[in-house]
């Protein structure tokens, strides 16, 4: 079950700009310190990226910030898988701890462990933030 997301004025403006440039439908926008992350409707990832990445380049050039795009999914497992792409995920198990907090245990192909974690943990941090924001999952652990 997804949670309701509150967007501020900047997020709404960025989504409007993103949609007008790419033609893809954005469900959410997260403004991070060093990047902007757009969550697009399922099936819109190709449209958002564009042929040879042209749409992402246009948005990046216009906003002067790195842009990341993640495809939304109805199940939390598929959504986490999308946040960690292009790493190959073997299995995702979501468990609820005694204190009521949900944790996602992600088993990754050994060769893709570095991709899933990312430089300085950037990719797994993105997965944690988006899983918490959309599915109330407190932590994503890569194994």
C-alpha positions as CSV (number, residue, x, y, z in Angstrom):
1,X,0.0,0.0,0.0
2,X,1.4,3.4,-1.0
3,X,1.3,6.3,1.4
4,X,0.1,9.8,0.4
5,X,2.8,12.1,-0.7
6,X,2.9,15.8,-0.1
7,X,4.6,17.9,-2.8
8,X,5.8,21.4,-2.4
9,X,5.8,24.2,-4.9
10,X,9.3,23.4,-6.3
11,X,8.4,19.7,-6.7
12,X,5.2,20.6,-8.6
13,X,7.1,23.0,-10.9
14,X,9.8,20.3,-11.6
15,X,7.2,17.7,-12.3
16,X,5.4,20.0,-14.7
17,X,8.7,20.8,-16.5
18,X,9.7,17.1,-16.6
19,X,6.3,16.1,-18.1
20,X,6.3,18.8,-20.7
21,X,9.9,17.9,-21.9
22,X,9.6,14.1,-21.7
23,X,5.9,13.4,-22.3
24,X,6.1,10.9,-19.4
25,X,3.8,11.1,-16.4
26,X,5.6,11.7,-13.1
27,X,4.0,10.5,-9.9
28,X,6.5,12.0,-7.5
29,X,9.6,14.2,-7.4
30,X,12.3,14.2,-4.7
31,X,14.7,17.1,-4.5
32,X,17.9,15.8,-2.9
33,X,20.9,18.0,-2.2
34,X,22.8,16.9,-5.2
35,X,20.1,15.5,-7.5
36,X,16.5,15.4,-8.5
37,X,14.7,12.0,-8.5
38,X,11.5,11.6,-10.6
39,X,9.2,8.6,-10.0
40,X,7.3,7.9,-13.2
41,X,4.1,6.0,-13.9
42,X,4.6,2.3,-14.8
43,X,5.5,1.9,-18.4
44,X,6.7,5.5,-18.8
45,X,10.4,4.9,-18.1
46,X,11.4,4.6,-21.8
47,X,9.5,7.8,-22.6
48,X,11.1,9.6,-19.7
49,X,14.6,8.6,-20.8
50,X,14.0,9.1,-24.5
51,X,16.0,7.8,-27.4
52,X,19.7,7.6,-26.4
53,X,18.8,9.5,-23.2
54,X,17.9,12.7,-25.0
55,X,14.9,13.6,-22.7
56,X,16.9,13.2,-19.5
57,X,19.7,15.3,-21.0
58,X,17.2,18.1,-21.8
59,X,15.8,18.1,-18.3
60,X,19.3,18.0,-16.8
61,X,20.5,20.9,-19.0
62,X,17.4,22.9,-18.1
63,X,17.6,22.3,-14.3
64,X,21.4,22.3,-14.1
65,X,21.2,19.3,-11.7
66,X,21.7,15.5,-12.1
67,X,18.4,13.8,-12.8
68,X,17.5,10.2,-11.9
69,X,14.3,8.4,-13.0
70,X,12.7,5.4,-11.2
71,X,9.7,3.5,-12.5
72,X,6.9,3.1,-9.9
73,X,5.5,-0.3,-9.2
74,X,2.4,-1.5,-7.3
75,X,4.3,-4.0,-5.1
76,X,7.0,-2.8,-2.8
77,X,9.3,-5.6,-3.9
78,X,9.1,-4.5,-7.6
79,X,9.5,-0.9,-6.6
80,X,12.7,-1.6,-4.6
81,X,13.9,-3.6,-7.6
82,X,13.3,-0.6,-9.8
83,X,15.2,1.7,-7.4
84,X,18.2,-0.5,-7.5
85,X,18.3,-1.0,-11.3
86,X,20.4,-2.0,-13.2
87,X,21.6,-4.3,-10.4
88,X,20.3,-7.9,-10.9
89,X,18.1,-8.8,-7.8
90,X,17.8,-12.4,-6.8
91,X,15.2,-12.0,-4.1
92,X,13.5,-9.4,-1.9
93,X,11.9,-10.3,1.4
94,X,10.0,-7.7,3.4
95,X,9.6,-8.5,7.1
96,X,8.0,-6.7,10.0
97,X,10.1,-6.5,13.1
98,X,8.7,-6.7,16.7
99,X,8.7,-3.0,17.0
100,X,6.3,-2.8,13.9
101,X,8.9,-1.4,11.5
102,X,9.2,-3.0,8.0
103,X,12.6,-4.0,6.6
104,X,13.4,-5.1,3.1
105,X,16.2,-7.7,2.8
106,X,17.6,-7.6,-0.8
107,X,19.7,-10.5,-2.1
108,X,21.7,-9.2,-5.1
109,X,23.8,-11.1,-7.7
110,X,27.3,-11.1,-6.3
111,X,28.8,-9.3,-9.3
112,X,26.1,-6.5,-9.0
113,X,26.6,-5.8,-5.3
114,X,28.7,-2.7,-6.0
115,X,26.0,-1.4,-8.4
116,X,23.2,-1.9,-5.9
117,X,25.1,-0.1,-3.1
118,X,26.5,2.6,-5.4
119,X,29.4,5.0,-4.8
120,X,29.4,6.0,-1.1
121,X,26.1,4.1,-0.7
122,X,24.2,6.5,-2.9
123,X,22.0,3.9,-4.6
124,X,21.0,2.0,-1.5
125,X,20.3,5.4,0.2
126,X,18.0,6.3,-2.7
127,X,16.2,2.9,-2.3
128,X,15.8,3.4,1.4
129,X,14.4,6.9,1.0
130,X,11.9,6.0,-1.7
131,X,10.8,2.8,0.0
132,X,10.2,4.8,3.2
133,X,8.4,7.5,1.3
134,X,6.1,5.2,-0.8
135,X,5.7,2.0,1.3
136,X,6.7,2.9,4.9
137,X,9.6,0.5,4.7
138,X,12.2,1.7,7.3
139,X,15.3,0.1,5.9
140,X,16.6,-1.7,2.8
141,X,19.5,-4.0,3.5
142,X,21.7,-5.4,0.7
143,X,23.1,-8.9,1.2
